[in-house]
Amino acid sequence: MASSALAAVIINISLMKLTKLQFKILRFYAKFETEPLTLFKIVSVFRLTWLLLLLVPALGWWYIWAGLPALGWVFIGAGIGAFLRDVNRILSLFRTWPVLHQIINWERLRELLQNTADGGIK
C-alpha cells in the first residue's frame, strides 16, 4: 500500500507543470548553480522594471506642478515604496542564497526546466 502511494506521488511530481512565474524563477536560480550570486546580478534583473517605475514619481511631480499636490505625493510615495520593497526582496534573497543553494535539488530543477521547455507550461 505504501509503495503504491509513493509511486502515485512520484508520478504526480514527474507530471508537474510549472506556471510561467515558477519557470522564470527556476530559470533564474539555475543561472547560479555554478557561478556566484552577486548583488549586481540580482539588480540587473530589475533594471527595466525600475526604469518603468520611475514613471510613477515623475507622474507625481507632474501632479504637484499641475496643482494637485496631495495626489502627486501619493504617486511619489507609491513609487518610493515599490522601489524599497524590491530592495528588501533583493537583500533578502542575497542573504538567504547560501542556504537556498545548499538545499535546492539541482538535478530536479534541471529536470523541471527541461520538461517545461518541452511544452509543460500551464
N, C-alpha and C positions, 0 to 999 in steps of 0.2 A: 504494500500500500504506500509506504513512504517513498519507495523508488519511483512509483508511477506519478506521485505528486511532484517529486523532484524533476522528473522528465517533463512534466507539463510546464513547470516553471522555466526550465531551460528552453523549451520550445517557444514559450511566450517572449522570453528575453531575446532569443535569436530573431524573432519576427518583429522586434520593436521598430517602430517607425518614428523617426525624430521629427519634431516641428522645425520650422526654419530657424527659429531662435536657438533651439537646442543644437542644431547643426552648426550654426555660426559660432556659438560658444565653444563647442568641442573642437572646431577647426582652429579657433584662437588658441586653446590650450595645446593642441597638437604642435603648434609652431615652437613651443617652448619645452618640448620633451628633452631635446638635446642642447639647446642654447639657453643661456641665462635670460631670465625675465628682468628687464630694466624699466625704470620709470619712464624713460624716453620712449621705449617701445609701446608701453601701455598708452601714454599720452598721444602718441602718433595715431592711434586708433580713433581718438576723439577729435582730431583736428578739424575735420569737416563739420561735425556736429557743433563744435564750439564757434566756428565761423558763422554758421547759420544762427546760433544762439545770440550772437552779437546784434542781430536784427531786433531782438526783443527790447534791450535797453535803448537802442537807437530810436525805436518807436516811442519809448517812454520819454526820451529827450524831446522828440517832436511834439508829443502831447503837452509837455511842460511849456515849450515855446508857443504852442497854439493856445495857451490859456487854460489848460486842464491839468494843473499840477498834481492833483490827487491821483488821477488816472495814470499820469506819467510816472509817478513814484511807484505805483503798483507794478507797472511793467518793468521798471528798473529793478525793483526788489525781486520780482519773479526771475528775471534773468540772472541776477547775482545768486539767488537761491539755487537755481538749476546748476550753475557752474560749481558752487560749493558742494552740492550733492554729488556731482561727478568726481570732484577732487577727493571727497570722502571715500567713494567706492574704489577709486584708483589706489589710494593709500591702503585701504583695507585689503584689496587683492595683493598688493605688493608685500604687505606684512604677513599674510597667510600663505603666500605662494610656496615657501619651503615645505610646509606641511601638506598642502594640496599635491605638490609634485611627488611626494613620497607615497601618498595613498591612492593616487589615480592609477587605475589598471590600464596602462598604456596599450597593451595588446587589445583589450576590449574597446578602447577608444578608437584605435585604427580600424577595427572590425566594424564598428558602428558607422564611422565615416565612409568606409568603403561600401557598405550596404546601402547607405543613404545616397551616396554618389551614383549608385546603380538604379536610382529611382524610388527610394524609400521615404521621401519627404511627405508628410501629411499635408 
